[in-house]
Amino acid sequence: QVQLVESGGGLVQAGGSLRLSCAASGRTFSRYPMGWFRQAPGKQREFVAGMSWSGDSTGYADSVKGRFTISRDNAKNTLFLQMNSLKPEDTAVYYCAVRGTLYGSLTGNSNDYNNWGQGTQVTVSS
C-alpha cells in the first residue's frame, strides 16, 4: 500500500524558511514523478513544484520560482521542498503526491497524481 507522510510544516514569520519532507513507502518511488501542491482556505489546490522520476527535470509555479527548491533522495524514498523568503500568501496546507505512471513525465496537473499525503500546515505571519 502506497503511503506518503509529510512533515516540516509550522508557523514562521515572513521572510523565514521551512523545509518540508515527504516520506514515501509501498512503492519504488525512484521510478515515478513526484510533486508538491498546496491548498489555502477557500481556494483550489494548486501546483507548487514537481520533479521527474530521474531528478533531472523540475518545474515550479511562477509564484514560488526563485524561492522554493524541490529535491528528492531516491535512496531514502523522500521528497523535499525547501521554502525560502516565505510570504503570508504562501500560507496553506502542503501536500506531496506521486504519479502512478511508471517513468512518467513531469506534470503540474493534480489529476495526474494518484497518491497523496495527508498534508502539513504552513502558516506565514506578516
WOGI-V468485 format. One record per backbone hydrogen bond with DSSP energy under -0.5 kcal/mol. CO is the residue of the C=O (numbers start at 1). NH is the residue of the N-H. E is the energy in kcal/mol with one decimal. If there is no record, write none. Layout:
BEGIN
co=CO nh=NH e=E
co=CO nh=NH e=E
END
This chain:
BEGIN
co=3 nh=25 e=-2.1
co=4 nh=118 e=-0.6
co=5 nh=23 e=-2.6
co=7 nh=21 e=-2.6
co=10 nh=123 e=-2.8
co=12 nh=125 e=-2.4
co=13 nh=16 e=-2.2
co=15 nh=85 e=-0.6
co=16 nh=86 e=-2.3
co=18 nh=83 e=-3.3
co=20 nh=81 e=-2.1
co=21 nh=7 e=-2.1
co=22 nh=24 e=-0.5
co=22 nh=79 e=-2.3
co=23 nh=5 e=-2.1
co=25 nh=3 e=-2.5
co=27 nh=29 e=-1.5
co=28 nh=31 e=-1.6
co=29 nh=32 e=-1.9
co=31 nh=103 e=-3.5
co=33 nh=99 e=-2.4
co=34 nh=51 e=-2.9
co=35 nh=97 e=-2.3
co=36 nh=48 e=-2.7
co=36 nh=49 e=-1.7
co=37 nh=95 e=-3.0
co=38 nh=46 e=-3.1
co=39 nh=93 e=-2.3
co=40 nh=43 e=-2.3
co=46 nh=38 e=-2.4
co=48 nh=61 e=-2.5
co=49 nh=36 e=-3.5
co=50 nh=59 e=-2.0
co=51 nh=34 e=-2.1
co=52 nh=55 e=-0.5
co=57 nh=52 e=-2.6
co=59 nh=50 e=-2.3
co=61 nh=64 e=-1.7
co=61 nh=65 e=-1.0
co=64 nh=67 e=-2.3
co=64 nh=68 e=-2.2
co=67 nh=84 e=-2.0
co=69 nh=82 e=-3.0
co=71 nh=80 e=-3.2
co=72 nh=74 e=-0.6
co=73 nh=76 e=-1.0
co=73 nh=78 e=-1.9
co=74 nh=77 e=-0.7
co=77 nh=24 e=-2.9
co=78 nh=73 e=-3.0
co=79 nh=22 e=-2.2
co=80 nh=71 e=-1.6
co=81 nh=20 e=-2.7
co=81 nh=83 e=-0.6
co=82 nh=69 e=-2.4
co=82 nh=84 e=-0.6
co=83 nh=18 e=-2.1
co=86 nh=15 e=-3.1
co=87 nh=90 e=-2.4
co=88 nh=91 e=-1.7
co=92 nh=94 e=-0.6
co=92 nh=122 e=-2.7
co=93 nh=39 e=-2.1
co=94 nh=120 e=-2.0
co=95 nh=37 e=-2.9
co=96 nh=117 e=-2.1
co=97 nh=35 e=-2.5
co=98 nh=114 e=-1.6
co=98 nh=115 e=-1.6
co=100 nh=102 e=-0.7
co=101 nh=104 e=-2.3
co=104 nh=53 e=-0.6
co=108 nh=110 e=-0.6
co=109 nh=112 e=-1.9
co=110 nh=113 e=-1.5
co=112 nh=100 e=-0.7
co=115 nh=98 e=-1.9
co=120 nh=94 e=-3.0
co=121 nh=10 e=-0.8
co=122 nh=92 e=-2.0
co=123 nh=12 e=-2.6
co=123 nh=125 e=-0.6
co=125 nh=14 e=-2.4
END
